[in-house]
Amino acid sequence: MDSSTPARRSFLLCLASISVLLVSGCATLPRNPAPVQDTPMATIPGMPDIRGWAGFPSAAITEDFSLSMRQESAQDFPVGADGVVRYPYLALSGGGANGAFGAGFLNGWTASGQRPVFKMITGVSTGALMAPFVFIGPAGDEALKHFYTTTSNDDVFVAGSVLMALMRRDSMADTRPLASLIAKVVDRELLRKIAAEHARGRRLYMGTVDLDTRRFVIWNMGRVAQYDNEQALKLFHQVMLASSSFPVAFPPVLFEVEFGGQRYDEMHVDGFVGANLFAHVGTFDPTAIIRTEGRAPGREQIYAIHNGQLNPPPSPTERSIGGIAMRVMEVSGRAGVIGDLFREYAFAQRNRSEFHWVTVAETVDLPDPADFDPVRMRELYQIGYEAGRSGNAWHDRPPAIGEATP
């Protein structure tokens, strides 16, 4: 990654100042967390059925997915010649500005004429920013392209300094520009389109991490959209912002929750902390629901778009706190993506589902994900577009898994 970009220089400066912040760590911002024993049971006021926790079965999300089986149409999910209904799922990963690859890939997939209607779409981090446009189908392609080819650093954050970090005490940078951008592109009209797709038996989920419970949280965004009021719109914006809030660099998002008639707050950060992409995370079992409530035998098709590279070329690491910290986060994040792919592959194997994933080719000079440079993003968008249109970029086994040995 090029240390000469303004965004990277600012970020490295912020990381280098962590030691200064640790010295001032005794000074914390006030908040009102729920009592420890009540934290997992808190709900969003007026919306008790819109989220669940990974690894813990959710009756509300299970019931809602069961409802989706009764809502879906034979036009969206027809019975094939073999008597089987195909249910495509799409998982969109994190990757910051490199979401331009996924945006291009999806537009290219549309152009190929092979892009299916997705039963379920999930998004984390930049994938959560993409997901609403993808959920409404090809009608959202132009907005998706615009977002990932014109957005600049100034549209996302105000770069921090040591002084700003000391004053804020919970982050290095200010993401009010991103909050404003989300509010601009996700309006009531888009929310109603998402609610309409939800009513057709399709589902949209986003992921954040609740730092209080230390759990990955699944948000049922189509159900949120169905509430169709200002609170729902605000919550929709908050979830998208939280899922994109890289911890320490960006401030966490506080959600108002209630339990036992009392109001508290929860602290959420970027979903990548828990999973960089997901389809099955134990909140509900779509396979079992399809098997018992489907119109005909069903087969799941899992598609995952990784907005990054799994095998980037070697490059020297800067001998500095910032340079080492960035490289460690980069390597650990990539290891997390590989783990996520293996998890989804294991689910696919267990359920006899199809499994497909795509990543940015090793030959591509991948831009810094923290640098929203429209010129580089347009280049990456075009690379994604060509890959999506070609139809041959998919892998069907996790990284480094080849054919079985006889």
Backbone hydrogen bonds in HBPLUS format (Angstrom, degrees):
<---DONOR---> <-ACCEPTOR-->    atom                        ^
c    i                          cat <-CA-CA->   ^        H-A-AA   ^      H-
h    n   atom  resd res      DA  || num        DHA   H-A  angle D-A-AA Bond
n    s   type  num  typ     dist DA aas  dist angle  dist       angle   num
A0009-ARG N   A0005-THR O   2.93 MM   4  6.19 165.2  1.96 160.4 164.8     1
A0010-SER N   A0006-PRO O   2.98 MM   4  6.15 162.0  2.02 150.2 154.7     2
A0011-PHE N   A0007-ALA O   2.95 MM   4  6.14 156.6  2.00 144.8 151.7     3
A0012-LEU N   A0008-ARG O   2.81 MM   4  6.00 163.8  1.84 156.7 160.5     4
A0013-LEU N   A0009-ARG O   2.97 MM   4  6.14 153.8  2.04 144.0 151.4     5
A0014-CYS N   A0010-SER O   2.95 MM   4  6.24 152.5  2.03 144.7 152.2     6
A0015-LEU N   A0011-PHE O   2.93 MM   4  6.26 159.2  1.97 151.5 156.6     7
A0016-ALA N   A0012-LEU O   2.87 MM   4  6.06 153.9  1.94 147.1 154.6     8
A0017-SER N   A0013-LEU O   3.15 MM   4  6.36 125.9  2.46 136.5 149.4     9
A0017-SER N   A0014-CYS O   3.05 MM   3  5.21 140.4  2.22  98.9 110.6    10
A0018-ILE N   A0015-LEU O   3.11 MM   3  5.40 167.6  2.13 112.7 115.2    11
A0020-VAL N   A0017-SER O   2.98 MM   3  5.23 124.5  2.30 102.4 116.8    12
A0021-LEU N   A0017-SER O   3.10 MM   4  6.50 153.7  2.17 150.6 158.3    13
A0021-LEU N   A0018-ILE O   2.96 MM   3  4.99 111.9  2.44  95.1 111.8    14
A0022-LEU N   A0018-ILE O   2.85 MM   4  6.19 150.8  1.94 155.0 163.7    15
A0023-VAL N   A0019-SER O   3.32 MM   4  6.57 146.0  2.45 137.3 144.5    16
A0024-SER N   A0021-LEU O   2.94 MM   3  5.08 123.3  2.27  97.5 112.5    17
A0025-GLY N   A0022-LEU O   3.10 MM   3  4.73 161.5  2.13 100.3 103.5    18
A0027-ALA N   A0024-SER O   2.98 MM   3  5.87 166.2  2.00 127.7 131.8    19
A0265-ASP N   A0032-ASN O   2.85 MM 233  5.56 143.6  1.99 134.5 139.3    20
A0038-ASP N   A0035-PRO O   2.83 MM   3  5.36 144.8  1.95 117.8 128.9    21
A0039-THR N   A0035-PRO O   3.05 MM   4  6.10 131.1  2.30 154.9 167.8    22
A0041-MET N   A0038-ASP O   2.93 MM   3  5.51 148.9  2.03 121.5 131.3    23
A0042-ALA N   A0039-THR O   3.33 MM   3  5.58 170.1  2.34 113.3 116.3    24
A0043-THR N   A0258-GLU O   3.03 MM 215  5.48 161.5  2.07 147.8 150.7    25
A0258-GLU N   A0043-THR O   2.80 MM 215  5.48 151.1  1.88 151.4 161.1    26
A0047-MET N   A0044-ILE O   2.93 MM   3  5.30 163.3  1.96 135.2 138.3    27
A0220-ASN N   A0050-ILE O   2.80 MM 170  5.04 167.5  1.81 139.0 143.1    28
A0052-GLY N   A0218-ILE O   2.90 MM 166  5.18 145.7  2.02 142.2 152.5    29
A0218-ILE N   A0052-GLY O   2.76 MM 166  5.18 166.8  1.78 150.2 154.6    30
A0056-PHE N   A0053-TRP O   3.07 MM   3  5.58 156.2  2.13 138.8 139.3    31
A0054-ALA N   A0216-PHE O   2.90 MM 162  5.48 172.1  1.90 161.3 163.8    32
A0055-GLY N   A0281-VAL O   2.79 MM 226  6.06 136.4  1.98 143.0 155.9    33
A0058-SER N   A0283-THR O   2.75 MM 225  5.47 157.5  1.80 162.1 154.5    34
A0062-THR N   A0058-SER O   2.95 MM   4  6.00 157.3  2.00 147.1 154.4    35
A0063-GLU N   A0059-ALA O   2.89 MM   4  5.95 162.1  1.92 145.6 150.7    36
A0064-ASP N   A0060-ALA O   2.96 MM   4  6.13 151.2  2.05 140.8 149.2    37
A0065-PHE N   A0061-ILE O   2.93 MM   4  6.12 153.5  2.00 145.6 151.8    38
A0066-SER N   A0062-THR O   2.97 MM   4  6.21 151.3  2.05 146.4 154.9    39
A0067-LEU N   A0063-GLU O   2.95 MM   4  6.22 149.6  2.05 142.1 150.4    40
A0068-SER N   A0064-ASP O   3.04 MM   4  6.37 141.0  2.19 137.2 147.6    41
A0069-MET N   A0066-SER O   3.12 MM   3  5.44 138.8  2.29 103.6 114.2    42
A0070-ARG N   A0067-LEU O   2.98 MM   3  5.34 132.9  2.20 106.6 119.1    43
A0071-GLN N   A0067-LEU O   3.03 MM   4  6.32 136.9  2.22 145.3 158.4    44
A0072-GLU N   A0068-SER O   3.04 MM   4  5.99 147.6  2.15 146.8 151.6    45
A0077-PHE N   A0073-SER O   3.07 MM   4  6.29 166.1  2.09 151.5 155.7    46
A0080-GLY N   A0084-VAL O   2.86 MM   4  5.26 168.5  1.88 130.5 133.7    47
A0083-GLY N   A0080-GLY O   2.84 MM   3  5.17 161.4  1.87 116.6 119.7    48
A0085-VAL N   A0297-PRO O   2.82 MM 212  6.23 162.3  1.85 156.2 161.0    49
A0299-ARG N   A0085-VAL O   2.85 MM 214  6.20 153.4  1.92 163.1 164.4    50
A0087-TYR N   A0299-ARG O   2.90 MM 212  6.03 160.4  1.93 151.4 151.4    51
A0301-GLN N   A0087-TYR O   2.95 MM 214  5.83 159.7  1.99 134.6 131.6    52
A0119-LYS N   A0088-PRO O   2.80 MM  31  5.66 145.1  1.92 152.1 163.3    53
A0089-TYR N   A0301-GLN O   2.72 MM 212  5.93 162.8  1.75 157.3 155.5    54
A0303-TYR N   A0089-TYR O   2.86 MM 214  5.92 150.8  1.95 142.0 151.6    55
A0090-LEU N   A0120-MET O   2.89 MM  30  6.35 153.4  1.96 151.2 160.1    56
A0122-THR N   A0090-LEU O   2.85 MM  32  6.30 158.2  1.90 162.9 168.5    57
A0091-ALA N   A0303-TYR O   2.77 MM 212  6.21 159.1  1.82 158.5 165.9    58
A0305-ILE N   A0091-ALA O   2.91 MM 214  6.30 163.3  1.94 171.7 176.6    59
A0092-LEU N   A0122-THR O   2.89 MM  30  6.08 161.6  1.93 146.6 152.7    60
A0124-VAL N   A0092-LEU O   3.26 MM  32  6.53 143.5  2.40 151.5 161.2    61
A0093-SER N   A0305-ILE O   3.12 MM 212  6.23 160.5  2.16 175.6 170.7    62
A0098-ASN N   A0095-GLY O   2.97 MM   3  5.22 144.5  2.10 140.4 134.0    63
A0099-GLY N   A0096-GLY O   3.02 MM   3  5.89 156.3  2.07 124.3 126.8    64
A0097-ALA N   A0369-PRO O   2.91 MM 272  4.76 171.8  1.92 133.3 132.4    65
A0100-ALA N   A0097-ALA O   3.17 MM   3  6.21 161.0  2.21 121.8 124.8    66
A0101-PHE N   A0098-ASN O   3.02 MM   3  5.74 155.5  2.08 116.6 121.1    67
A0103-ALA N   A0099-GLY O   2.92 MM   4  6.22 159.9  1.96 154.2 160.4    68
A0104-GLY N   A0100-ALA O   2.97 MM   4  6.09 161.2  2.01 144.3 149.0    69
A0105-PHE N   A0101-PHE O   2.81 MM   4  6.03 159.1  1.85 151.9 158.9    70
A0106-LEU N   A0102-GLY O   2.93 MM   4  6.09 162.4  1.97 151.2 154.4    71
A0107-ASN N   A0103-ALA O   3.14 MM   4  6.35 157.5  2.19 144.1 150.3    72
A0108-GLY N   A0104-GLY O   2.84 MM   4  6.04 155.9  1.89 151.3 158.7    73
A0109-TRP N   A0105-PHE O   2.79 MM   4  5.99 146.9  1.89 145.2 155.2    74
A0110-THR N   A0106-LEU O   2.98 MM   4  6.25 152.2  2.06 142.9 149.5    75
A0111-ALA N   A0107-ASN O   3.03 MM   4  6.33 157.3  2.08 143.3 149.3    76
A0112-SER N   A0108-GLY O   2.98 MM   4  6.24 135.6  2.18 141.3 153.0    77
A0112-SER N   A0109-TRP O   3.22 MM   3  5.11 128.8  2.50  91.5 104.7    78
A0113-GLY N   A0110-THR O   3.01 MM   3  5.42 152.7  2.09 110.4 118.8    79
A0203-ARG N   A0119-LYS O   2.85 MM  84  6.26 157.1  1.90 149.6 157.2    80
A0121-ILE N   A0203-ARG O   2.93 MM  82  6.42 150.9  2.02 153.8 163.2    81
A0205-TYR N   A0121-ILE O   2.90 MM  84  6.30 165.3  1.92 161.4 166.4    82
A0123-GLY N   A0205-TYR O   3.04 MM  82  6.58 138.7  2.21 143.3 155.9    83
A0207-GLY N   A0123-GLY O   3.15 MM  84  6.54 146.1  2.28 159.3 163.7    84
A0127-GLY N   A0124-VAL O   2.79 MM   3  4.70 137.1  1.97 139.5 128.8    85
A0128-ALA N   A0125-SER O   2.89 MM   3  5.19 135.5  2.09 104.7 117.1    86
A0129-LEU N   A0125-SER O   3.33 MM   4  6.83 141.5  2.49 142.7 153.1    87
A0129-LEU N   A0126-THR O   3.09 MM   3  4.99 124.3  2.42  91.5 105.9    88
A0130-MET N   A0126-THR O   3.07 MM   4  6.39 141.4  2.22 141.9 152.3    89
A0131-ALA N   A0127-GLY O   2.95 MM   4  5.95 151.1  2.03 142.2 149.7    90
A0133-PHE N   A0130-MET O   3.10 MM   3  5.89 127.4  2.39 126.1 136.7    91
A0134-VAL N   A0130-MET O   3.24 MM   4  6.39 156.6  2.30 146.9 153.2    92
A0135-PHE N   A0131-ALA O   2.83 MM   4  5.90 153.1  1.90 156.0 163.2    93
A0137-GLY N   A0134-VAL O   2.98 MM   3  5.34 158.0  2.02 113.6 118.4    94
A0140-GLY N   A0137-GLY O   2.85 MM   3  5.85 172.0  1.85 135.4 137.9    95
A0141-ASP N   A0138-PRO O   3.01 MM   3  5.07 166.4  2.03 109.7 113.9    96
A0144-LEU N   A0140-GLY O   2.98 MM   4  6.14 155.0  2.05 152.0 159.8    97
A0145-LYS N   A0141-ASP O   2.90 MM   4  6.13 159.1  1.94 150.1 155.5    98
A0146-HIS N   A0142-GLU O   2.92 MM   4  6.14 162.5  1.95 148.9 153.7    99
A0147-PHE N   A0143-ALA O   2.96 MM   4  6.12 161.6  2.00 147.9 152.5   100
A0148-TYR N   A0144-LEU O   3.18 MM   4  6.38 159.6  2.22 148.8 153.2   101
A0149-THR N   A0146-HIS O   3.41 MM   3  5.33 167.9  2.42 102.4 105.6   102
A0150-THR N   A0146-HIS O   3.13 MM   4  5.81 129.8  2.40 148.3 152.7   103
A0155-ASP N   A0152-SER O   2.90 MM   3  5.29 144.5  2.02 108.8 119.8   104
A0156-VAL N   A0153-ASN O   2.91 MM   3  5.20 155.8  1.97 109.8 117.8   105
A0157-PHE N   A0153-ASN O   3.02 MM   4  6.18 168.3  2.03 176.9 175.3   106
A0158-VAL N   A0174-ASP O   2.83 MM  16  5.09 150.1  1.92 143.8 153.8   107
A0174-ASP N   A0158-VAL O   3.22 MM  16  5.09 164.3  2.24 139.0 143.6   108
A0165-ALA N   A0161-SER O   2.86 MM   4  6.08 164.9  1.88 157.3 161.3   109
A0166-LEU N   A0162-VAL O   2.94 MM   4  6.18 154.7  2.01 147.7 154.5   110
A0167-MET N   A0163-LEU O   2.98 MM   4  6.25 146.7  2.10 145.0 154.3   111
A0168-ARG N   A0164-MET O   2.74 MM   4  5.97 160.7  1.78 157.3 162.7   112
A0169-ARG N   A0165-ALA O   2.78 MM   4  5.56 162.5  1.81 146.2 152.3   113
A0172-MET N   A0248-VAL O   2.73 MM  76  6.17 128.7  1.99 145.7 162.1   114
A0172-MET N   A0249-ALA O   3.18 MM  77  4.69 132.6  2.41  98.2 111.5   115
A0173-ALA N   A0249-ALA O   2.78 MM  76  5.77 140.2  1.94 157.9 165.9   116
A0179-ALA N   A0175-THR O   3.02 MM   4  6.37 160.7  2.06 155.4 161.3   117
A0180-SER N   A0176-ARG O   2.94 MM   4  6.16 155.7  2.00 150.5 156.3   118
A0181-LEU N   A0177-PRO O   2.92 MM   4  6.18 152.0  2.00 144.8 152.9   119
A0182-ILE N   A0178-LEU O   2.87 MM   4  6.12 163.5  1.90 156.8 160.0   120
A0183-ALA N   A0179-ALA O   3.05 MM   4  6.24 161.4  2.09 144.2 149.4   121
A0184-LYS N   A0180-SER O   2.99 MM   4  6.19 138.8  2.17 139.2 150.4   122
A0184-LYS N   A0181-LEU O   3.12 MM   3  5.04 123.8  2.45  91.8 106.4   123
A0185-VAL N   A0181-LEU O   3.03 MM   4  6.33 159.7  2.07 155.6 159.2   124
A0186-VAL N   A0182-ILE O   2.89 MM   4  5.80 152.4  1.96 154.1 160.8   125
A0191-LEU N   A0187-ASP O   2.98 MM   4  6.27 159.1  2.03 151.6 158.4   126
A0192-ARG N   A0188-ARG O   2.93 MM   4  6.16 150.0  2.03 146.2 153.0   127
A0193-LYS N   A0189-GLU O   3.09 MM   4  6.42 146.0  2.21 143.0 152.3   128
A0194-ILE N   A0190-LEU O   2.95 MM   4  6.27 155.2  2.01 151.9 158.5   129
A0195-ALA N   A0191-LEU O   2.93 MM   4  6.20 154.3  1.99 145.0 152.4   130
A0196-ALA N   A0192-ARG O   2.94 MM   4  6.10 148.0  2.05 139.2 147.6   131
A0197-GLU N   A0193-LYS O   3.05 MM   4  6.37 151.4  2.13 145.0 151.9   132
A0198-HIS N   A0194-ILE O   2.96 MM   4  6.22 152.3  2.03 146.8 155.0   133
A0199-ALA N   A0195-ALA O   2.99 MM   4  6.26 148.7  2.09 143.2 151.2   134
A0200-ARG N   A0197-GLU O   3.03 MM   3  5.02 142.0  2.17  96.4 108.0   135
A0202-ARG N   A0197-GLU O   3.33 MM   5  5.88 155.7  2.40 145.6 146.1   136
A0201-GLY N   A0198-HIS O   3.05 MM   3  5.44 155.2  2.11 114.7 116.8   137
A0221-MET N   A0204-LEU O   2.87 MM  17  5.50 128.6  2.14 146.8 159.5   138
A0206-MET N   A0219-TRP O   3.11 MM  13  5.22 148.7  2.21 135.3 144.8   139
A0219-TRP N   A0206-MET O   2.85 MM  13  5.22 167.8  1.86 158.5 162.0   140
A0208-THR N   A0217-VAL O   3.11 MM   9  5.26 153.1  2.19 140.4 148.8   141
A0217-VAL N   A0208-THR O   2.75 MM   9  5.26 169.4  1.76 151.1 154.9   142
A0209-VAL N   A0269-VAL O   3.11 MM  60  5.38 157.7  2.16 143.7 146.3   143
A0269-VAL N   A0209-VAL O   2.95 MM  60  5.38 150.6  2.04 143.4 152.0   144
A0210-ASP N   A0215-ARG O   2.90 MM   5  5.49 156.0  1.96 169.6 167.4   145
A0214-ARG N   A0210-ASP O   2.78 MM   4  5.59 126.8  2.06 142.1 158.8   146
A0215-ARG N   A0210-ASP O   3.26 MM   5  5.49 138.3  2.44 142.9 147.0   147
A0211-LEU N   A0267-MET O   2.84 MM  56  5.74 154.9  1.91 167.0 175.5   148
A0224-VAL N   A0220-ASN O   3.09 MM   4  6.47 149.6  2.19 144.5 153.8   149
A0225-ALA N   A0221-MET O   2.92 MM   4  6.15 160.5  1.96 146.1 150.7   150
A0226-GLN N   A0222-GLY O   3.10 MM   4  6.34 138.1  2.28 136.6 147.2   151
A0226-GLN N   A0223-ARG O   3.18 MM   3  5.07 125.4  2.50  91.4 105.2   152
A0227-TYR N   A0224-VAL O   3.09 MM   3  5.68 153.2  2.16 113.8 121.3   153
A0228-ASP N   A0225-ALA O   3.07 MM   3  5.58 146.8  2.19 113.1 121.5   154
A0233-LEU N   A0229-ASN O   3.05 MM   4  6.40 158.3  2.10 152.9 159.1   155
A0234-LYS N   A0230-GLU O   2.94 MM   4  6.13 163.5  1.97 149.8 154.1   156
A0235-LEU N   A0231-GLN O   2.88 MM   4  6.09 159.2  1.93 148.0 154.1   157
A0236-PHE N   A0232-ALA O   2.87 MM   4  6.03 158.3  1.91 149.0 155.0   158
A0237-HIS N   A0233-LEU O   3.05 MM   4  6.32 160.2  2.09 149.0 153.5   159
A0238-GLN N   A0234-LYS O   2.92 MM   4  6.19 156.3  1.97 147.3 154.4   160
A0239-VAL N   A0235-LEU O   2.91 MM   4  6.17 161.2  1.94 158.4 161.5   161
A0240-MET N   A0236-PHE O   3.17 MM   4  6.42 166.2  2.19 149.8 153.3   162
A0241-LEU N   A0237-HIS O   2.95 MM   4  6.18 159.4  1.99 151.8 157.9   163
A0242-ALA N   A0238-GLN O   2.76 MM   4  5.94 164.2  1.78 154.0 158.8   164
A0243-SER N   A0239-VAL O   2.87 MM   4  5.99 164.6  1.89 152.8 156.9   165
A0244-SER N   A0241-LEU O   3.07 MM   3  5.16 142.3  2.22  99.1 110.5   166
A0245-SER N   A0242-ALA O   3.12 MM   3  5.08 169.8  2.13 109.5 111.7   167
A0270-ASP N   A0245-SER O   2.98 MM  25  4.64 154.4  2.05 130.7 123.5   168
A0250-PHE N   A0246-PHE O   2.77 MM   4  5.33 167.0  1.79 178.3 173.7   169
A0253-VAL N   A0268-HIS O   2.91 MM  15  5.27 165.5  1.93 153.5 156.7   170
A0268-HIS N   A0253-VAL O   2.91 MM  15  5.27 169.8  1.92 150.4 153.9   171
A0255-PHE N   A0266-GLU O   2.90 MM  11  5.11 151.6  1.98 140.6 148.9   172
A0266-GLU N   A0255-PHE O   2.87 MM  11  5.11 144.2  2.00 138.3 150.1   173
A0257-VAL N   A0264-TYR O   2.97 MM   7  5.27 163.5  1.99 130.7 136.0   174
A0264-TYR N   A0257-VAL O   2.76 MM   7  5.27 163.3  1.79 148.7 152.2   175
A0259-PHE N   A0262-GLN O   2.98 MM   3  5.46 151.2  2.06 148.9 158.2   176
A0262-GLN N   A0259-PHE O   3.08 MM   3  5.46 164.8  2.11 114.3 118.8   177
A0273-VAL N   A0270-ASP O   3.22 MM   3  6.15 167.2  2.23 125.2 127.8   178
A0274-GLY N   A0271-GLY O   2.91 MM   3  5.68 149.5  2.01 122.6 129.4   179
A0275-ALA N   A0271-GLY O   3.01 MM   4  6.18 166.2  2.03 150.6 155.1   180
A0289-ILE N   A0285-ASP O   3.25 MM   4  6.55 158.4  2.30 150.7 157.0   181
A0290-ILE N   A0286-PRO O   2.85 MM   4  6.03 162.7  1.88 155.1 159.2   182
A0291-ARG N   A0287-THR O   2.96 MM   4  6.14 155.6  2.02 145.6 152.8   183
A0292-THR N   A0288-ALA O   3.04 MM   4  6.24 150.5  2.13 144.7 151.4   184
A0293-GLU N   A0289-ILE O   2.79 MM   4  5.68 149.6  1.88 151.3 159.2   185
A0294-GLY N   A0290-ILE O   2.95 MM   4  4.78 136.4  2.14 130.3 131.7   186
A0354-GLU N   A0300-GLU O   2.89 MM  54  6.28 157.8  1.94 159.5 158.7   187
A0302-ILE N   A0354-GLU O   2.96 MM  52  5.93 172.4  1.96 136.7 135.0   188
A0356-HIS N   A0302-ILE O   2.80 MM  54  6.07 148.6  1.89 159.9 170.5   189
A0304-ALA N   A0356-HIS O   2.87 MM  52  6.34 145.3  1.99 141.8 153.3   190
A0358-VAL N   A0304-ALA O   2.98 MM  54  6.47 145.2  2.11 159.8 170.8   191
A0306-HIS N   A0358-VAL O   2.90 MM  52  6.03 170.2  1.91 166.1 168.5   192
A0360-VAL N   A0308-GLY O   2.94 MM  52  5.67 161.4  1.97 174.4 168.2   193
A0324-ILE N   A0320-SER O   2.93 MM   4  5.96 168.8  1.94 152.2 155.3   194
A0325-ALA N   A0321-ILE O   2.90 MM   4  5.96 160.2  1.94 146.8 153.4   195
A0326-MET N   A0322-GLY O   2.89 MM   4  6.02 162.7  1.92 152.4 156.8   196
A0327-ARG N   A0323-GLY O   3.10 MM   4  6.25 159.4  2.15 143.2 148.7   197
A0328-VAL N   A0324-ILE O   2.91 MM   4  6.10 161.5  1.95 152.9 158.1   198
A0329-MET N   A0325-ALA O   2.99 MM   4  6.18 164.4  2.01 151.2 155.2   199
A0330-GLU N   A0326-MET O   2.92 MM   4  6.07 151.9  2.00 143.5 152.0   200
A0331-VAL N   A0327-ARG O   2.92 MM   4  6.16 164.0  1.95 153.1 156.1   201
A0332-SER N   A0328-VAL O   2.91 MM   4  6.05 169.3  1.92 154.0 157.4   202
A0333-GLY N   A0329-MET O   2.84 MM   4  5.79 152.5  1.92 141.0 149.1   203
A0334-ARG N   A0330-GLU O   3.05 MM   4  6.22 151.7  2.13 142.4 149.6   204
A0335-ALA N   A0331-VAL O   3.00 MM   4  6.27 153.7  2.07 146.5 153.9   205
A0336-GLY N   A0332-SER O   2.97 MM   4  6.22 145.9  2.09 140.9 150.3   206
A0337-VAL N   A0333-GLY O   3.08 MM   4  6.44 148.7  2.18 143.7 151.2   207
A0338-ILE N   A0334-ARG O   3.10 MM   4  6.44 160.2  2.14 150.2 154.7   208
A0339-GLY N   A0335-ALA O   3.02 MM   4  6.30 155.7  2.08 145.6 152.2   209
A0340-ASP N   A0336-GLY O   2.90 MM   4  6.20 150.8  1.98 146.5 154.9   210
A0341-LEU N   A0337-VAL O   2.92 MM   4  6.23 156.4  1.98 153.4 159.2   211
A0342-PHE N   A0338-ILE O   3.02 MM   4  6.30 156.6  2.07 148.3 154.5   212
A0343-ARG N   A0339-GLY O   2.93 MM   4  6.19 150.8  2.02 145.4 153.8   213
A0344-GLU N   A0340-ASP O   3.01 MM   4  6.30 166.2  2.03 154.1 156.4   214
A0345-TYR N   A0341-LEU O   2.89 MM   4  6.03 150.6  1.97 143.7 152.9   215
A0346-ALA N   A0342-PHE O   2.86 MM   4  6.03 151.7  1.94 144.1 151.4   216
A0347-PHE N   A0343-ARG O   3.05 MM   4  6.41 156.2  2.11 148.9 154.9   217
A0348-ALA N   A0344-GLU O   2.92 MM   4  6.15 157.8  1.97 143.7 150.3   218
A0349-GLN N   A0345-TYR O   2.82 MM   4  6.10 156.0  1.88 151.3 157.4   219
A0350-ARG N   A0346-ALA O   2.94 MM   4  6.15 162.3  1.98 149.3 154.1   220
A0351-ASN N   A0347-PHE O   2.90 MM   4  6.07 157.9  1.95 152.3 158.2   221
A0352-ARG N   A0348-ALA O   2.82 MM   4  5.61 107.6  2.35 137.5 153.3   222
A0353-SER N   A0348-ALA O   2.77 MM   5  4.53 159.7  1.81 137.9 141.9   223
A0352-ARG N   A0349-GLN O   3.35 MM   3  5.03 156.0  2.42  94.5 101.5   224
A0357-TRP N   A0395-HIS O   2.89 MM  38  5.26 147.5  2.00 141.8 151.2   225
A0395-HIS N   A0357-TRP O   2.78 MM  38  5.26 153.6  1.85 150.8 160.0   226
A0364-VAL N   A0361-ALA O   3.14 MM   3  5.70 164.9  2.17 115.5 120.2   227
A0371-ASP N   A0368-ASP O   3.01 MM   3  5.41 165.6  2.04 117.1 121.6   228
A0373-ASP N   A0371-ASP O   3.00 MM   2  5.69 124.6  2.32 108.4  92.5   229
A0377-MET N   A0373-ASP O   2.89 MM   4  6.03 162.0  1.92 161.2 166.7   230
A0378-ARG N   A0374-PRO O   2.90 MM   4  5.96 149.3  2.00 141.1 147.8   231
A0379-GLU N   A0375-VAL O   3.22 MM   4  6.53 151.8  2.31 142.6 150.0   232
A0380-LEU N   A0376-ARG O   2.97 MM   4  6.27 159.9  2.01 150.5 155.5   233
A0381-TYR N   A0377-MET O   2.77 MM   4  5.91 151.7  1.85 144.7 153.5   234
A0382-GLN N   A0378-ARG O   3.05 MM   4  6.24 155.7  2.11 143.3 148.3   235
A0383-ILE N   A0379-GLU O   3.12 MM   4  6.47 151.3  2.20 143.5 151.4   236
A0384-GLY N   A0380-LEU O   2.94 MM   4  6.21 161.9  1.97 151.8 156.3   237
A0385-TYR N   A0381-TYR O   2.81 MM   4  6.06 152.9  1.88 147.8 156.4   238
A0386-GLU N   A0382-GLN O   3.01 MM   4  6.24 164.5  2.04 151.6 153.4   239
A0387-ALA N   A0383-ILE O   3.10 MM   4  6.33 157.0  2.16 145.9 152.5   240
A0388-GLY N   A0384-GLY O   2.84 MM   4  6.05 159.7  1.88 154.5 159.9   241
A0389-ARG N   A0385-TYR O   2.92 MM   4  6.09 156.0  1.98 150.9 157.6   242
A0390-SER N   A0386-GLU O   3.04 MM   4  6.07 141.5  2.20 139.3 148.6   243
A0401-ILE N   A0398-PRO O   3.18 MM   3  5.70 153.2  2.26 141.0 138.7   244
